[in-house]
Amino acid sequence: MKTSRARRKSLIWFIGILALGAGIGAAGLYATQWSLDATSTTSFCVSCHSMDVPHQEWQNTPHFANAEGIQAGCADCHIPHEGVAYLKKKMTSGISDVIAEITGGIPDAETYEARRAEMAKEVWAEMEANDSRTCRSCHDTDHWDLYEQSTKAAEKHRSMAESGDTCISCHRGIAHFPPDLSEEADAAANELSQLADETPADADQLYPVEPHGLFAAQGDSTPVARIMPSAPLEVTDREGDWRKVRLDGFQPPEVERVIYRRPGKRIVMAAIEEPESPLLTHSAGDNAPGWQRARLSGWVRADAMVASAAPIWDYGRELNNAYCGSCHSIKEASSYTANQWPSMVNAYTGRTSITEADKTLLTFYLQTHANDMPEQEEQQ
């Protein structure tokens, strides 16, 4: 009898302890879920003063207010919505953010601006790696109505699978201002200028890093033509700071004032002021119907020239990274043809602070390395 009572008592204790444990566990799970949800709200994220700048930027974007009335907050874009990835991101990002806030990692707007590019690149790389997982939580590609999109957008979205692009490839800077990536370009510009200053006086080949006037004689004030940056010039004579040079290119018969780099490719090497000048001669083009060879000779000043095109192309590459890579993933020069690139550059650089001189050089870099240019042109 006593044994039965003892067993019942033990069973009651066991059930009670089990129920208490289950209750504590449930309360713990609820508290954990509540804390995860509470710390994922936009109001919680922007409660830190370091988030003042991105908060203000976000409030002026379609992710904050739009015709559909759907708002994407901080967690919607920056935290995976489920699974192990969600917990991992909450732990790693949350802890690092708290530490940064406590230690004053971004104490003011100036520091935020100084670190904008660094932080943007980290987010871009992460979203590239996970195929823009958070974007796809709202933008379901399987349910797009491409006919309701613009022609250009629909074309790009159809080709995503084949091109390997993901959402962040084209849509950088849509929730926050894009960073200024011009420091690398500025460093390349300084290096290019220094190399131009060090160009050997006996160099047999020269490449202008900026437009140059070509004259019939040394000291003339009126140029016969304007030589464009990166145009290959063969040196045939030297006198002091002047060089007699020869430029070989192509012209279609109906165009008198422009010399192009290759037949069929609208890569301008020279703009001619005097088409009837004896300094310009023509001969039959090789395997280029409708085009003729054009040779332009004359004198140029030897300043702002380099002996190799390589540093010019390095600078062009940095311009592409700086002024194109802040809004979308960097498009390699081989992404388009030589004749497509000028309109592409004109369409997109209007949204940047790039100078006209750098825009011209960027265009020549992209054209010369386009997907329809001979391999030897790419190596020049």
Secondary structure, DSSP 8 states (H G I E B T S, - for coil): -HHHHHHHHHHHHHHHHHHHHHHHHHHHHHHHHHHHHHTTSHHHHTTSGGGHHHHHHHTTSTTTS-TT-----HHHHHS-SSHHHHHHHHHHHHHHHHHHHHTTSS-SHHHHHHHHHHHHHHHHHHHHHTTSHHHHHHS-GGG--GGGS-HHHHHHHHTHHHHT--HHHH-TTSSS-----HHHHHHHHHHHHHHHHT--TT-SEEEESS-EEEBSSTT-SS-SEEE-TT--EEEEEEETTEEEEEEEEEE-TT--SEEEEETTEEEEEEEES-TT-TTEEEEE-SS-TT-EEEEEEEEEESSSEES-SHHHHHHHHHHHHHHHTTTS----GGGS-TTTHHHHHHHHHTTS---HHHHHHHHHHHHHTSTTS-HHHHH-
